[in-house]
Amino acid sequence: MICSDAASGYPAVNTPSSEPPPVADQTRWFAEEVQPHEATVRGYLRKHFPTIDEDDVVQESYFKLLKAKASGKIASTKGYLFAVVRNTALTLGRRKQIYSNTPLNELPGLRVLHEGPDAAESANAFLRMELMRQAIKQLPPRCRSVLMLAVLRGQSNAEIAMELGLAEQTVRVHLSLGMQKCADYLRGLGERE
């Protein structure tokens, strides 16, 4: 936009601001962080929701994702995208069943529910593991080593004893002491065992 600068007589030119416009930033984010996952999303939909129109799910999911991004609710784009896609597919699947002329008891078995943990269960498990790691960091060095091998690597008492050059009884004592101290630490944070 050009307007006249009365003091100098020369036209004044508006310079662009240092911040990119929100639409450009959102377009860049969408192109870099969302679109690369589209093929995987479509494959997931074909495998787990074969009776639902994948284009409808993708379009609805992108709309929800853009709204969430604008409100600042997204911590992990990929995780949020797949959660939105799954929930949208489930919702559309339910609508399809409700509005279909076919009686519900005559519909072919739809595999719309995933057998594994949902996003909330996964996030809870991750959070609990992080709290456990923090608790283990508070332990004395030898006790910490024993617990890390037992809890984080899943090694047996015999394997831990061999790796650390300890007697199995010593490993059991360190495990018992370490678990008690970790439980006390977690209780101090307000966590239930």
GROMACS elastic network, one bead per residue, 0.5 to 0.9 nm:
[ bonds ]
;  ai    aj funct       b0    kb
    1    12     6  0.85576   500
    1    13     6  0.63685   500
    1    14     6  0.60521   500
    1    15     6  0.89357   500
    2    11     6  0.63516   500
    2    12     6  0.58098   500
    2    13     6  0.50449   500
    2    14     6  0.67720   500
    3    10     6  0.88329   500
    3    11     6  0.55406   500
    3    12     6  0.52893   500
    3    13     6  0.67606   500
    3    14     6  0.83232   500
    4     7     6  0.89040   500
    4     8     6  0.86220   500
    4     9     6  0.66520   500
    4    10     6  0.61474   500
    4    12     6  0.53994   500
    4    13     6  0.84854   500
    5     8     6  0.58366   500
    5     9     6  0.55598   500
    5    10     6  0.57180   500
    5    11     6  0.55356   500
    5    12     6  0.53977   500
    6     9     6  0.52746   500
    6    10     6  0.76287   500
    6    11     6  0.85366   500
    7    10     6  0.82148   500
    8    11     6  0.82961   500
    9    12     6  0.89116   500
   14    17     6  0.89318   500
   16    19     6  0.82740   500
   16    20     6  0.85936   500
   17    20     6  0.72382   500
   17    21     6  0.85450   500
   19    22     6  0.84169   500
   20    23     6  0.82123   500
   20    24     6  0.64367   500
   20    25     6  0.63597   500
   21    24     6  0.54055   500
   21    25     6  0.64079   500
   21    26     6  0.87094   500
   22    25     6  0.50653   500
   22    26     6  0.60293   500
   22    27     6  0.84840   500
   23    26     6  0.50315   500
   23    27     6  0.60129   500
   23    28     6  0.85503   500
   24    28     6  0.61295   500
   24    29     6  0.85561   500
   25    28     6  0.51280   500
   25    29     6  0.61469   500
   25    30     6  0.85659   500
   26    29     6  0.50224   500
   26    30     6  0.60392   500
   26    31     6  0.85300   500
   26    66     6  0.81007   500
   26    69     6  0.82500   500
   26    70     6  0.83077   500
   27    30     6  0.50909   500
   27    31     6  0.60828   500
   27    32     6  0.85272   500
   28    31     6  0.51421   500
   28    32     6  0.60156   500
   28    33     6  0.82562   500
   29    32     6  0.52453   500
   29    33     6  0.55863   500
   29    34     6  0.72506   500
   30    33     6  0.55180   500
   30    35     6  0.62424   500
   30    36     6  0.89936   500
   30    66     6  0.82542   500
   31    34     6  0.60697   500
   31    35     6  0.53052   500
   31    36     6  0.73466   500
   32    35     6  0.65959   500
   32    36     6  0.67759   500
   33    36     6  0.64641   500
   33    37     6  0.77141   500
   33    77     6  0.66890   500
   33    78     6  0.74732   500
   34    37     6  0.57514   500
   34    38     6  0.71275   500
   34    62     6  0.85116   500
   34    77     6  0.70272   500
   34    78     6  0.71234   500
   34    81     6  0.75785   500
   35    38     6  0.52452   500
   35    39     6  0.83359   500
   36    39     6  0.73281   500
   36    40     6  0.83836   500
   37    40     6  0.53383   500
   37    41     6  0.60998   500
   37    42     6  0.86937   500
   37    78     6  0.75260   500
   37    81     6  0.86956   500
   38    42     6  0.61018   500
   38    43     6  0.85386   500
   38    58     6  0.81524   500
   39    42     6  0.51640   500
   39    43     6  0.61719   500
   39    44     6  0.85938   500
   40    43     6  0.50573   500
   40    44     6  0.60988   500
   40    45     6  0.86031   500
   41    44     6  0.50720   500
   41    45     6  0.62094   500
   41    46     6  0.86865   500
   41    54     6  0.89967   500
   41    58     6  0.79035   500
   41    81     6  0.86321   500
   41    82     6  0.71746   500
   41    85     6  0.75525   500
   42    45     6  0.50398   500
   42    46     6  0.61598   500
   42    47     6  0.86042   500
   42    54     6  0.65555   500
   42    55     6  0.84307   500
   42    58     6  0.77580   500
   43    46     6  0.51264   500
   43    47     6  0.61839   500
   43    48     6  0.85825   500
   44    47     6  0.52130   500
   44    48     6  0.59875   500
   44    49     6  0.78047   500
   44    86     6  0.89940   500
   45    48     6  0.53148   500
   45    49     6  0.50250   500
   45    50     6  0.66092   500
   45    52     6  0.79901   500
   45    53     6  0.87823   500
   45    54     6  0.62822   500
   45    57     6  0.84183   500
   45    85     6  0.82429   500
   45    86     6  0.81315   500
   45    89     6  0.77889   500
   46    49     6  0.56304   500
   46    51     6  0.81942   500
   46    52     6  0.83069   500
   46    53     6  0.89949   500
   46    54     6  0.72823   500
   47    50     6  0.60556   500
   48   110     6  0.89591   500
   48   111     6  0.64350   500
   48   112     6  0.62159   500
   48   113     6  0.80883   500
   48   114     6  0.77490   500
   49    52     6  0.57626   500
   49    53     6  0.85965   500
   49    54     6  0.82482   500
   49    89     6  0.70523   500
   49    90     6  0.83417   500
   49    93     6  0.80802   500
   49   110     6  0.77066   500
   49   111     6  0.67862   500
   49   112     6  0.58414   500
   50    53     6  0.79415   500
   50    54     6  0.83240   500
   50   110     6  0.84578   500
   50   111     6  0.85125   500
   50   112     6  0.89245   500
   51    54     6  0.87707   500
   51    93     6  0.79943   500
   51   110     6  0.78662   500
   52    55     6  0.88016   500
   52    56     6  0.81059   500
   52    57     6  0.78377   500
   52    89     6  0.71769   500
   52    92     6  0.73313   500
   52    93     6  0.64377   500
   52    96     6  0.81672   500
   53    56     6  0.55408   500
   53    57     6  0.66871   500
   53    58     6  0.89309   500
   53    89     6  0.89004   500
   53    92     6  0.89338   500
   54    57     6  0.50553   500
   54    58     6  0.60552   500
   54    59     6  0.85122   500
   54    89     6  0.82562   500
   55    58     6  0.51406   500
   55    59     6  0.60383   500
   55    60     6  0.84783   500
   56    59     6  0.52659   500
   56    60     6  0.60557   500
   56    61     6  0.83812   500
   56    89     6  0.88270   500
   56    92     6  0.85988   500
   57    60     6  0.52321   500
   57    61     6  0.58845   500
   57    62     6  0.84884   500
   57    85     6  0.65799   500
   57    86     6  0.87628   500
   57    88     6  0.61095   500
   57    89     6  0.58494   500
   57    92     6  0.75620   500
   58    61     6  0.50611   500
   58    62     6  0.60592   500
   58    63     6  0.85899   500
   58    85     6  0.68988   500
   58    88     6  0.86162   500
   58    89     6  0.89274   500
   59    62     6  0.52378   500
   59    63     6  0.63101   500
   59    64     6  0.87967   500
   60    63     6  0.51521   500
   60    64     6  0.63370   500
   60    65     6  0.86166   500
   60    85     6  0.83246   500
   60    88     6  0.71835   500
   61    64     6  0.51077   500
   61    65     6  0.59955   500
   61    66     6  0.85762   500
   61    81     6  0.73630   500
   61    82     6  0.89269   500
   61    84     6  0.58325   500
   61    85     6  0.54776   500
   61    86     6  0.89435   500
   61    87     6  0.88318   500
   61    88     6  0.64820   500
   61    89     6  0.88756   500
   62    66     6  0.60755   500
   62    67     6  0.85680   500
   62    81     6  0.80198   500
   62    84     6  0.86024   500
   62    85     6  0.85375   500
   63    66     6  0.52777   500
   63    67     6  0.63455   500
   63    68     6  0.87208   500
   64    67     6  0.51447   500
   64    68     6  0.61826   500
   64    69     6  0.86218   500
   64    84     6  0.74209   500
   65    68     6  0.50726   500
   65    69     6  0.60979   500
   65    70     6  0.86141   500
   65    74     6  0.83874   500
   65    77     6  0.85593   500
   65    80     6  0.77719   500
   65    81     6  0.66916   500
   65    84     6  0.73597   500
   66    69     6  0.50256   500
   66    70     6  0.61721   500
   66    71     6  0.87071   500
   67    70     6  0.51807   500
   67    71     6  0.64299   500
   67    72     6  0.87666   500
   67    73     6  0.89581   500
   68    71     6  0.51767   500
   68    72     6  0.62009   500
   68    73     6  0.53537   500
   68    74     6  0.64404   500
   69    73     6  0.60371   500
   69    74     6  0.58668   500
   69    77     6  0.88203   500
   70    73     6  0.78649   500
   71    74     6  0.83963   500
   72    75     6  0.82527   500
   74    77     6  0.61582   500
   74    79     6  0.89979   500
   74    80     6  0.66593   500
   75    79     6  0.84902   500
   75    80     6  0.77375   500
   76    79     6  0.54142   500
   76    80     6  0.59550   500
   76    81     6  0.83759   500
   77    80     6  0.51968   500
   77    81     6  0.58772   500
   77    82     6  0.86422   500
   78    81     6  0.50642   500
   78    82     6  0.63018   500
   78    83     6  0.86433   500
   79    82     6  0.53915   500
   79    83     6  0.62359   500
   79    84     6  0.86493   500
   79   119     6  0.81690   500
   80    83     6  0.51056   500
   80    84     6  0.60889   500
   80    85     6  0.85307   500
   80   119     6  0.89224   500
   81    84     6  0.51860   500
   81    85     6  0.60924   500
   81    86     6  0.86165   500
   82    86     6  0.60638   500
   82    87     6  0.85116   500
   83    86     6  0.52268   500
   83    87     6  0.61389   500
   83    88     6  0.84700   500
   83   118     6  0.84287   500
   83   119     6  0.68028   500
   84    87     6  0.51602   500
   84    88     6  0.58896   500
   84    89     6  0.84157   500
   85    88     6  0.51329   500
   85    89     6  0.60423   500
   85    90     6  0.85645   500
   86    89     6  0.51682   500
   86    90     6  0.62013   500
   86    91     6  0.86564   500
   86   112     6  0.88602   500
   87    90     6  0.50810   500
   87    91     6  0.61538   500
   87    92     6  0.85969   500
   88    91     6  0.50549   500
   88    92     6  0.60549   500
   88    93     6  0.83637   500
   89    92     6  0.51307   500
   89    93     6  0.59008   500
   89    94     6  0.85351   500
   89   112     6  0.80015   500
   90    93     6  0.50071   500
   90    94     6  0.62170   500
   90    95     6  0.86846   500
   90   112     6  0.64006   500
   90   113     6  0.78687   500
   91    94     6  0.51641   500
   91    95     6  0.62736   500
   91    96     6  0.86001   500
   92    95     6  0.50048   500
   92    96     6  0.60393   500
   92    97     6  0.85911   500
   93    96     6  0.50472   500
   93    97     6  0.62792   500
   93    98     6  0.86865   500
   93   110     6  0.88020   500
   93   112     6  0.76301   500
   94    97     6  0.50984   500
   94    98     6  0.61584   500
   94    99     6  0.86274   500
   95    98     6  0.50495   500
   95    99     6  0.60177   500
   95   100     6  0.82044   500
   96    99     6  0.54072   500
   96   100     6  0.57599   500
   97   100     6  0.53008   500
   97   101     6  0.85181   500
   97   102     6  0.80360   500
   97   103     6  0.84663   500
   97   104     6  0.67505   500
   97   107     6  0.80423   500
   98   101     6  0.84047   500
   98   103     6  0.88568   500
   98   104     6  0.77788   500
   99   102     6  0.86081   500
  100   103     6  0.75102   500
  100   104     6  0.83536   500
  101   104     6  0.88333   500
  102   105     6  0.83031   500
  102   106     6  0.65666   500
  102   107     6  0.66684   500
  103   106     6  0.54358   500
  103   107     6  0.67673   500
  104   107     6  0.54203   500
  104   108     6  0.89233   500
  105   108     6  0.84735   500
  106   109     6  0.89303   500
  107   110     6  0.79524   500
  110   113     6  0.84410   500
  111   114     6  0.76668   500
  113   116     6  0.89146   500
  114   117     6  0.78402   500
  114   118     6  0.79863   500
  115   118     6  0.87332   500
  117   120     6  0.79089   500
  117   121     6  0.56415   500
  117   122     6  0.61872   500
  118   121     6  0.53868   500
  118   122     6  0.62350   500
  118   123     6  0.86663   500
  119   122     6  0.50791   500
  119   123     6  0.60332   500
  119   124     6  0.84956   500
  120   123     6  0.51042   500
  120   124     6  0.60607   500
  120   125     6  0.85701   500
  121   124     6  0.50639   500
  121   125     6  0.61289   500
  121   126     6  0.85865   500
  122   125     6  0.51200   500
  122   126     6  0.61627   500
  122   127     6  0.85953   500
  123   126     6  0.50751   500
  123   127     6  0.61053   500
  123   128     6  0.85973   500
  124   127     6  0.50694   500
  124   128     6  0.61169   500
  124   129     6  0.85707   500
  125   128     6  0.51528   500
  125   129     6  0.61744   500
  125   130     6  0.86432   500
  126   129     6  0.51259   500
  126   130     6  0.62146   500
  126   131     6  0.86891   500
  127   130     6  0.50701   500
  127   131     6  0.62134   500
  127   132     6  0.85865   500
  128   131     6  0.50703   500
  128   132     6  0.61372   500
  128   133     6  0.86286   500
  129   133     6  0.61742   500
  129   134     6  0.86669   500
  129   152     6  0.86857   500
  130   133     6  0.50116   500
  130   134     6  0.62790   500
  130   135     6  0.86424   500
  131   134     6  0.50418   500
  131   135     6  0.61883   500
  131   136     6  0.86210   500
  131   186     6  0.74056   500
  132   136     6  0.61121   500
  132   137     6  0.86181   500
  132   151     6  0.88975   500
  132   182     6  0.71550   500
  132   183     6  0.89607   500
  132   186     6  0.78409   500
  133   136     6  0.50448   500
  133   137     6  0.62190   500
  133   138     6  0.89312   500
  133   148     6  0.82478   500
  133   152     6  0.84363   500
  134   137     6  0.51390   500
  134   138     6  0.67903   500
  134   182     6  0.88159   500
  134   185     6  0.89176   500
  135   138     6  0.54279   500
  135   139     6  0.72386   500
  135   181     6  0.78678   500
  135   182     6  0.50902   500
  135   183     6  0.81234   500
  135   184     6  0.88903   500
  135   185     6  0.59735   500
  135   186     6  0.69721   500
  136   139     6  0.54725   500
  136   140     6  0.87702   500
  136   143     6  0.84945   500
  136   144     6  0.57141   500
  136   145     6  0.87952   500
  136   147     6  0.70602   500
  136   148     6  0.72725   500
  136   178     6  0.76046   500
  136   179     6  0.87003   500
  136   181     6  0.85463   500
  136   182     6  0.64229   500
  137   140     6  0.81751   500
  137   141     6  0.85834   500
  137   144     6  0.67047   500
  138   141     6  0.89235   500
  138   144     6  0.79087   500
  138   181     6  0.86201   500
  138   182     6  0.81739   500
  138   185     6  0.84291   500
  139   142     6  0.82197   500
  139   143     6  0.61900   500
  139   144     6  0.52695   500
  139   145     6  0.89957   500
  139   178     6  0.68555   500
  139   181     6  0.74758   500
  139   182     6  0.79985   500
  140   143     6  0.54926   500
  140   144     6  0.58752   500
  140   145     6  0.86402   500
  140   178     6  0.87273   500
  141   144     6  0.50089   500
  141   145     6  0.61717   500
  141   146     6  0.87639   500
  142   145     6  0.50853   500
  142   146     6  0.63457   500
  142   147     6  0.87286   500
  142   164     6  0.89050   500
  142   174     6  0.78231   500
  143   146     6  0.51997   500
  143   147     6  0.62340   500
  143   148     6  0.85769   500
  143   171     6  0.84263   500
  143   173     6  0.89460   500
  143   174     6  0.51793   500
  143   175     6  0.70308   500
  143   177     6  0.77158   500
  143   178     6  0.59474   500
  144   147     6  0.52123   500
  144   148     6  0.59998   500
  144   149     6  0.85785   500
  144   174     6  0.84747   500
  144   175     6  0.89818   500
  144   178     6  0.72186   500
  145   148     6  0.52055   500
  145   149     6  0.62626   500
  145   150     6  0.86315   500
  145   160     6  0.89631   500
  145   164     6  0.83812   500
  146   149     6  0.53556   500
  146   150     6  0.62215   500
  146   151     6  0.85631   500
  146   157     6  0.87441   500
  146   160     6  0.66408   500
  146   161     6  0.85181   500
  146   164     6  0.80907   500
  146   171     6  0.66432   500
  146   174     6  0.66744   500
  146   175     6  0.65819   500
  146   178     6  0.83649   500
  147   151     6  0.56371   500
  147   152     6  0.75874   500
  147   174     6  0.76956   500
  147   175     6  0.60277   500
  147   178     6  0.66495   500
  147   179     6  0.77823   500
  148   151     6  0.53697   500
  148   152     6  0.51234   500
  148   153     6  0.67086   500
  148   154     6  0.84815   500
  149   152     6  0.58223   500
  149   154     6  0.63252   500
  149   155     6  0.57101   500
  149   156     6  0.83853   500
  149   159     6  0.88821   500
  149   160     6  0.65841   500
  150   153     6  0.57943   500
  150   156     6  0.65255   500
  150   157     6  0.74923   500
  150   160     6  0.73766   500
  150   175     6  0.80466   500
  151   154     6  0.53267   500
  151   155     6  0.76348   500
  152   155     6  0.83526   500
  155   158     6  0.81260   500
  155   159     6  0.59624   500
  155   160     6  0.63402   500
  156   159     6  0.51835   500
  156   160     6  0.62199   500
  156   161     6  0.85659   500
  157   160     6  0.51096   500
  157   161     6  0.60217   500
  157   162     6  0.85583   500
  157   168     6  0.60337   500
  157   169     6  0.86534   500
  157   171     6  0.62740   500
  157   172     6  0.70067   500
  157   175     6  0.89538   500
  158   161     6  0.50816   500
  158   162     6  0.61596   500
  158   163     6  0.86047   500
  158   167     6  0.83946   500
  158   168     6  0.60034   500
  158   171     6  0.83921   500
  159   162     6  0.51645   500
  159   163     6  0.61075   500
  159   164     6  0.85910   500
  159   168     6  0.89597   500
  160   163     6  0.51089   500
  160   164     6  0.60090   500
  160   165     6  0.80848   500
  160   166     6  0.78493   500
  160   168     6  0.79632   500
  160   171     6  0.71378   500
  161   164     6  0.53875   500
  161   165     6  0.55235   500
  161   167     6  0.56093   500
  161   168     6  0.53788   500
  161   169     6  0.87006   500
  161   170     6  0.80001   500
  161   171     6  0.61896   500
  162   165     6  0.51638   500
  162   166     6  0.66212   500
  162   167     6  0.80159   500
  162   168     6  0.84422   500
  163   166     6  0.79505   500
  164   167     6  0.89629   500
  166   169     6  0.82425   500
  166   170     6  0.63294   500
  166   171     6  0.67484   500
  167   170     6  0.51872   500
  167   171     6  0.64651   500
  167   172     6  0.88413   500
  168   172     6  0.62621   500
  168   173     6  0.86911   500
  169   172     6  0.50417   500
  169   173     6  0.62638   500
  169   174     6  0.86983   500
  170   173     6  0.50618   500
  170   174     6  0.62018   500
  170   175     6  0.85376   500
  171   174     6  0.51432   500
  171   175     6  0.60650   500
  171   176     6  0.85786   500
  172   175     6  0.50364   500
  172   176     6  0.60995   500
  172   177     6  0.85312   500
  173   176     6  0.51741   500
  173   177     6  0.60788   500
  173   178     6  0.83394   500
  174   177     6  0.51104   500
  174   178     6  0.57221   500
  174   179     6  0.83095   500
  175   178     6  0.50596   500
  175   179     6  0.59050   500
  175   180     6  0.84343   500
  176   179     6  0.52951   500
  176   180     6  0.62072   500
  176   181     6  0.86846   500
  177   180     6  0.52022   500
  177   181     6  0.62280   500
  177   182     6  0.86083   500
  178   181     6  0.51181   500
  178   182     6  0.60363   500
  178   183     6  0.84997   500
  179   182     6  0.50030   500
  179   183     6  0.60244   500
  179   184     6  0.85380   500
  180   183     6  0.50972   500
  180   184     6  0.62103   500
  180   185     6  0.86228   500
  181   184     6  0.50261   500
  181   185     6  0.61371   500
  181   186     6  0.86663   500
  182   186     6  0.61535   500
  182   187     6  0.85017   500
  183   186     6  0.51332   500
  183   187     6  0.60509   500
  183   188     6  0.85161   500
  183   191     6  0.87584   500
  183   192     6  0.85452   500
  183   193     6  0.66627   500
  184   187     6  0.50630   500
  184   188     6  0.61653   500
  184   189     6  0.88023   500
  185   188     6  0.50808   500
  185   189     6  0.65969   500
  185   190     6  0.89472   500
  185   191     6  0.88376   500
  186   189     6  0.50333   500
  186   190     6  0.63966   500
  186   191     6  0.52113   500
  186   192     6  0.72358   500
  186   193     6  0.75172   500
  187   191     6  0.51929   500
  187   192     6  0.63866   500
  187   193     6  0.75747   500
  188   191     6  0.74401   500
